[in-house]
Amino acid sequence: MSATDDTMIGISRRKTARHLLTRRQLREVMALTPQPSFRIALIAGAQAALSVLAATLLIGASPWSHLIGFPALGALASLFGRYAPARRRATIVTVCAALLTGGVLLSSLASWAGASPAEQLLLLALIAGGATLAIAHWRLGVPGAIIVTFASAGALGPAASWHVVAEQTLATAAGGVVAWVVCRMTDRLRSAELDGLTVPSAPHRPFGHEVIAAGRIAAGTATAALIAQAVGWPHPSWAAIGAMAVLQGSHLHVTMSRALQRMAGTLVGVFIAWAVLTQAPPLWGLIAAVVLFQFITEVVIGYNYALGQITVTPMALIMTYVAAPATAVDMPVERALETVLGVALGIAFAVLFSTADDRVHLARHRERPRSA
């Protein structure tokens, strides 16, 4: 090992933090990333939107219309595997639907069993870590475990009986089935575009590294959620999701970019949500807004994470409102505050628990020419 390598490995966390607060980092935050295929982005957006719409229409026409938010959560399985071949995509959607359903089941069971709010938040953190490990190890791809955590958070409300647990779980599973059917019926639209398309795959890390990453995410989400709860904010799971979104970054400069992009996109998104909710639209107007935001998100988020957050935020807030209309008054402000808390804690955790390899990679990234 050379003297230069020895010096690089000795990089401190304080110096690493300074590397993350540069003009170059800000330029990376604002940059647009070329996508492998705009047509596939359009198809993926349409599949996700159609899955959510079909799932909500079906539940809305049934005797279980009060569960309308849960099939929409299950339908989020359609977000996975947009660049996978059709057969592999069917497997990915199936597994992700099972993970979404399992997350809802665990959260519902904890509520029914009488778990305290703090215990439920700790369970949510364990689900976040477990889903992170499963998705990384099985190479299920983006958008990653944050979707499973979001669905699990949606089931943190009170479950008075095992009937409620069963209804919420089955409704989520039904949404997953709808997502699978929609993707199978429409994936032929991607076939011609996939032929000859080269999509870089995520590197396969050793299992021990995957476990460490999952543990870091579980610890970060638990800390963010418990601090938000101690402060008295009504949706501490949002802080957990904010921290998780940051900690999912593959490298420290990616983590920082996602943090700043999430904060900026959320601030714009909460204003859009406020503008929609203050008009008091009818239920199906809200569902139409969710479907529209879902489509736009899947088309733009690959170009820049902040653009996706601008539409993800109102979509999440509207889905929360549909499930519990009484919570609407201060939701946008609460979402902004708890996201900022979660993002800040996510950055702190990423730096504090970074490995020497992480810090060396950041230092070398900063030393490269801007065009590299």
ZAGU-688222 format. One line per 8 residues: number of its first residue (from 0); for each residue x, y, z of C-alpha. Coordinates in nm, 2 decimals. Last residue first. Example, Ala and Ser with C-alpha at 12.3 -4.5 7.8 and 13.67 -1.06 7.14 Angstrom:
<pts>
1) 1.37:-0.11:0.71  1.23:-0.45:0.78
</pts>
This chain:
<pts>
371) -1.54:1.25:-1.49  -1.63:1.59:-1.64  -1.57:1.76:-1.31  -1.22:1.63:-1.29  -1.17:1.37:-1.01  -1.05:1.48:-0.67  -1.40:1.50:-0.52  -1.47:1.14:-0.62
363) -1.14:1.03:-0.46  -1.24:1.19:-0.13  -1.58:1.04:-0.14  -1.44:0.69:-0.22  -1.19:0.72:0.06  -1.47:0.82:0.31  -1.68:0.52:0.21  -1.38:0.28:0.22
355) -1.29:0.40:0.57  -1.65:0.31:0.68  -1.93:0.56:0.74  -2.12:0.53:1.07  -2.08:0.89:1.17  -2.12:1.02:0.82  -2.43:0.83:0.72  -2.58:0.87:1.06
347) -2.54:1.25:1.05  -2.68:1.26:0.70  -2.98:1.05:0.80  -3.04:1.26:1.11  -3.06:1.57:0.89  -3.29:1.40:0.64  -3.53:1.27:0.92  -3.55:1.61:1.08
339) -3.61:1.79:0.75  -3.88:1.53:0.66  -4.04:1.58:1.00  -4.07:1.95:0.95  -4.20:1.94:0.59  -4.45:1.66:0.66  -4.58:1.85:0.97  -4.63:2.16:0.76
331) -4.82:1.97:0.49  -5.03:1.77:0.75  -5.16:2.07:0.95  -5.53:2.06:0.86  -5.56:1.71:0.70  -5.56:1.48:1.00  -5.94:1.45:1.02  -5.95:1.29:0.67
323) -5.78:0.97:0.79  -5.72:0.71:0.50  -5.80:0.96:0.23  -5.58:1.22:0.41  -5.28:0.98:0.42  -5.32:0.90:0.05  -5.33:1.28:-0.01  -5.02:1.33:0.19
315) -4.83:1.05:0.01  -4.93:1.18:-0.34  -4.85:1.54:-0.24  -4.50:1.43:-0.14  -4.43:1.20:-0.43  -4.50:1.48:-0.68  -4.22:1.73:-0.58  -4.02:1.43:-0.45
307) -3.98:1.30:-0.80  -3.83:1.63:-0.92  -3.59:1.62:-0.63  -3.47:1.28:-0.72  -3.35:1.40:-1.06  -3.38:1.23:-1.40  -3.49:0.90:-1.26  -3.77:1.07:-1.07
299) -3.93:1.22:-1.38  -4.15:0.95:-1.54  -4.22:0.75:-1.23  -4.33:1.06:-1.04  -4.55:1.19:-1.32  -4.75:0.87:-1.32  -4.79:0.86:-0.94  -4.89:1.23:-0.93
291) -5.17:1.16:-1.18  -5.29:0.85:-0.99  -5.29:1.04:-0.66  -5.48:1.33:-0.82  -5.74:1.10:-0.96  -5.78:0.94:-0.62  -5.83:1.29:-0.47  -6.10:1.37:-0.72
283) -6.25:1.04:-0.65  -6.29:1.14:-0.28  -6.44:1.48:-0.35  -6.21:1.79:-0.35  -6.18:2.00:-0.04  -6.00:2.29:-0.22  -5.77:2.33:0.08  -5.64:1.98:0.01
275) -5.51:2.06:-0.34  -5.32:2.38:-0.25  -5.18:2.22:0.06  -5.06:1.92:-0.14  -4.89:2.15:-0.39  -4.72:2.35:-0.10  -4.61:2.02:0.06  -4.45:1.92:-0.27
267) -4.24:2.23:-0.30  -4.09:2.18:0.04  -4.06:1.81:-0.02  -3.86:1.85:-0.34  -3.61:2.08:-0.17  -3.57:1.85:0.13  -3.55:1.53:-0.07  -3.30:1.68:-0.32
259) -3.08:1.80:-0.03  -3.08:1.46:0.13  -3.05:1.27:-0.20  -2.74:1.47:-0.29  -2.59:1.41:0.05  -2.65:1.03:0.02  -2.51:1.02:-0.33  -2.20:1.20:-0.21
251) -2.17:0.94:0.07  -2.21:0.64:-0.16  -2.49:0.39:-0.23  -2.76:0.62:-0.10  -3.03:0.43:0.10  -2.94:0.63:0.41  -3.10:0.94:0.27  -3.44:0.78:0.19
243) -3.42:0.61:0.53  -3.39:0.93:0.72  -3.69:1.08:0.55  -3.89:0.76:0.60  -3.82:0.77:0.98  -3.92:1.13:1.00  -4.24:1.04:0.82  -4.30:0.76:1.07
235) -4.31:1.03:1.34  -4.65:1.14:1.22  -4.81:1.33:1.51  -4.51:1.54:1.62  -4.47:1.55:1.99  -4.10:1.62:2.02  -4.05:1.28:2.17  -4.23:1.12:1.87
227) -4.00:1.30:1.63  -3.70:1.18:1.83  -3.83:0.82:1.83  -3.89:0.83:1.45  -3.55:0.97:1.37  -3.36:0.73:1.60  -3.56:0.42:1.47  -3.50:0.52:1.11
219) -3.13:0.56:1.16  -3.08:0.24:1.36  -3.28:0.03:1.10  -3.09:0.19:0.82  -2.75:0.12:0.98  -2.85:-0.24:1.04  -2.95:-0.28:0.68  -2.62:-0.15:0.56
211) -2.43:-0.38:0.80  -2.63:-0.68:0.68  -2.56:-0.59:0.32  -2.19:-0.56:0.39  -2.19:-0.91:0.55  -2.37:-1.05:0.25  -2.09:-0.94:0.02  -2.20:-0.67:-0.22
203) -2.35:-0.73:-0.57  -2.29:-0.42:-0.78  -2.60:-0.25:-0.90  -2.67:-0.32:-1.27  -2.60:-0.08:-1.55  -2.88:-0.09:-1.81  -2.79:-0.17:-2.17  -3.09:-0.17:-2.41
195) -3.05:-0.41:-2.70  -3.40:-0.54:-2.68  -3.56:-0.36:-2.38  -3.75:-0.12:-2.61  -3.91:-0.40:-2.81  -4.03:-0.57:-2.50  -4.15:-0.27:-2.30  -4.51:-0.27:-2.45
187) -4.52:-0.65:-2.39  -4.52:-0.56:-2.02  -4.88:-0.45:-2.04  -5.08:-0.75:-1.94  -4.82:-0.89:-1.70  -4.77:-0.55:-1.54  -5.14:-0.50:-1.49  -5.19:-0.85:-1.35
179) -4.90:-0.82:-1.10  -5.02:-0.48:-0.98  -5.37:-0.61:-0.93  -5.23:-0.90:-0.73  -5.04:-0.66:-0.52  -5.35:-0.45:-0.46  -5.53:-0.77:-0.35  -5.24:-0.84:-0.10
171) -5.29:-0.49:0.05  -5.67:-0.56:0.09  -5.59:-0.90:0.24  -5.36:-0.74:0.50  -5.60:-0.46:0.59  -5.90:-0.70:0.62  -5.71:-0.96:0.82  -5.58:-0.70:1.07
163) -5.93:-0.54:1.10  -6.08:-0.88:1.16  -5.81:-0.94:1.42  -5.97:-0.66:1.62  -5.93:-0.29:1.71  -5.65:-0.21:1.47  -5.53:0.14:1.56  -5.31:0.32:1.30
155) -4.96:0.19:1.22  -5.08:0.04:0.89  -4.97:0.32:0.66  -4.62:0.30:0.82  -4.59:-0.05:0.68  -4.67:0.08:0.33  -4.41:0.35:0.36  -4.15:0.10:0.50
147) -4.21:-0.13:0.20  -4.17:0.16:-0.04  -3.85:0.27:0.14  -3.71:-0.08:0.08  -3.60:0.00:-0.27  -3.72:0.22:-0.56  -3.53:0.05:-0.71  -3.38:-0.29:-0.74
139) -3.50:-0.64:-0.65  -3.15:-0.78:-0.62  -3.25:-1.07:-0.39  -2.98:-0.96:-0.14  -3.05:-0.59:-0.17  -3.43:-0.62:-0.15  -3.41:-0.86:0.14  -3.16:-0.66:0.34
131) -3.34:-0.34:0.29  -3.67:-0.50:0.38  -3.53:-0.63:0.70  -3.39:-0.29:0.80  -3.71:-0.10:0.72  -3.91:-0.37:0.90  -3.69:-0.34:1.20  -3.74:0.04:1.19
123) -4.12:-0.01:1.17  -4.10:-0.24:1.47  -3.92:0.03:1.67  -4.20:0.27:1.57  -4.46:0.02:1.69  -4.28:-0.01:2.02  -4.27:0.36:2.06  -4.64:0.39:1.99
115) -4.71:0.12:2.25  -4.79:-0.23:2.13  -5.15:-0.34:2.21  -5.16:-0.67:2.02  -5.39:-0.52:1.76  -5.13:-0.25:1.68  -4.85:-0.50:1.66  -5.06:-0.72:1.43
107) -5.14:-0.43:1.20  -4.77:-0.33:1.17  -4.67:-0.69:1.10  -4.95:-0.75:0.84  -4.88:-0.42:0.66  -4.51:-0.51:0.63  -4.60:-0.86:0.51  -4.83:-0.73:0.24
99) -4.56:-0.49:0.11  -4.30:-0.78:0.12  -4.54:-1.01:-0.06  -4.61:-0.75:-0.33  -4.23:-0.71:-0.36  -4.19:-1.08:-0.42  -4.46:-1.10:-0.68  -4.34:-0.78:-0.86
91) -3.99:-0.92:-0.88  -4.10:-1.26:-1.01  -4.32:-1.10:-1.28  -4.02:-0.87:-1.37  -3.80:-1.17:-1.42  -4.04:-1.31:-1.67  -4.09:-0.98:-1.85  -3.72:-0.88:-1.87
83) -3.62:-0.63:-1.60  -3.59:-0.26:-1.67  -3.90:-0.15:-1.48  -3.84:-0.40:-1.21  -4.03:-0.24:-0.92  -4.29:0.03:-0.92  -4.57:-0.22:-0.98  -4.54:-0.34:-0.62
75) -4.70:0.00:-0.54  -5.03:-0.18:-0.60  -5.02:-0.31:-0.24  -5.03:0.04:-0.10  -5.32:0.13:-0.33  -5.50:-0.18:-0.21  -5.45:-0.05:0.15  -5.58:0.31:0.10
67) -5.94:0.21:0.00  -6.00:0.02:0.32  -6.33:0.20:0.39  -6.45:0.07:0.05  -6.48:-0.28:0.20  -6.83:-0.36:0.07  -6.69:-0.34:-0.29  -6.70:-0.07:-0.56
59) -6.43:0.14:-0.39  -6.21:-0.17:-0.35  -6.22:-0.23:-0.73  -6.17:0.13:-0.82  -5.89:0.17:-0.57  -5.70:-0.13:-0.72  -5.76:-0.03:-1.08  -5.64:0.33:-1.02
51) -5.33:0.22:-0.82  -5.23:-0.03:-1.09  -5.31:0.21:-1.38  -5.08:0.47:-1.22  -4.80:0.22:-1.17  -4.83:0.08:-1.52  -4.85:0.43:-1.68  -4.54:0.55:-1.50
43) -4.35:0.23:-1.60  -4.46:0.29:-1.96  -4.35:0.65:-1.96  -4.02:0.56:-1.80  -3.98:0.28:-2.06  -4.03:0.54:-2.34  -3.77:0.77:-2.18  -3.51:0.49:-2.20
35) -3.17:0.45:-2.04  -3.21:0.78:-1.85  -2.98:1.08:-1.86  -2.92:1.23:-1.51  -3.02:1.59:-1.45  -2.79:1.79:-1.23  -2.92:2.00:-0.95  -2.78:1.80:-0.66
27) -2.45:1.74:-0.84  -2.41:2.11:-0.88  -2.47:2.15:-0.50  -2.20:1.89:-0.43  -1.96:2.08:-0.66  -2.03:2.39:-0.46  -1.91:2.22:-0.15  -2.06:2.09:0.18
19) -2.02:1.71:0.14  -1.64:1.73:0.13  -1.66:1.92:0.46  -1.84:1.63:0.62  -1.57:1.40:0.50  -1.31:1.62:0.66  -1.49:1.59:0.99  -1.53:1.22:0.95
11) -1.15:1.19:0.92  -0.95:1.06:0.63  -0.69:0.82:0.75  -0.76:0.57:0.47  -0.66:0.84:0.22  -0.33:0.90:0.39  -0.24:0.53:0.39  -0.34:0.52:0.02
3) -0.11:0.81:-0.06  0.17:0.64:0.14  0.14:0.34:-0.09  0.00:0.00:0.00
</pts>
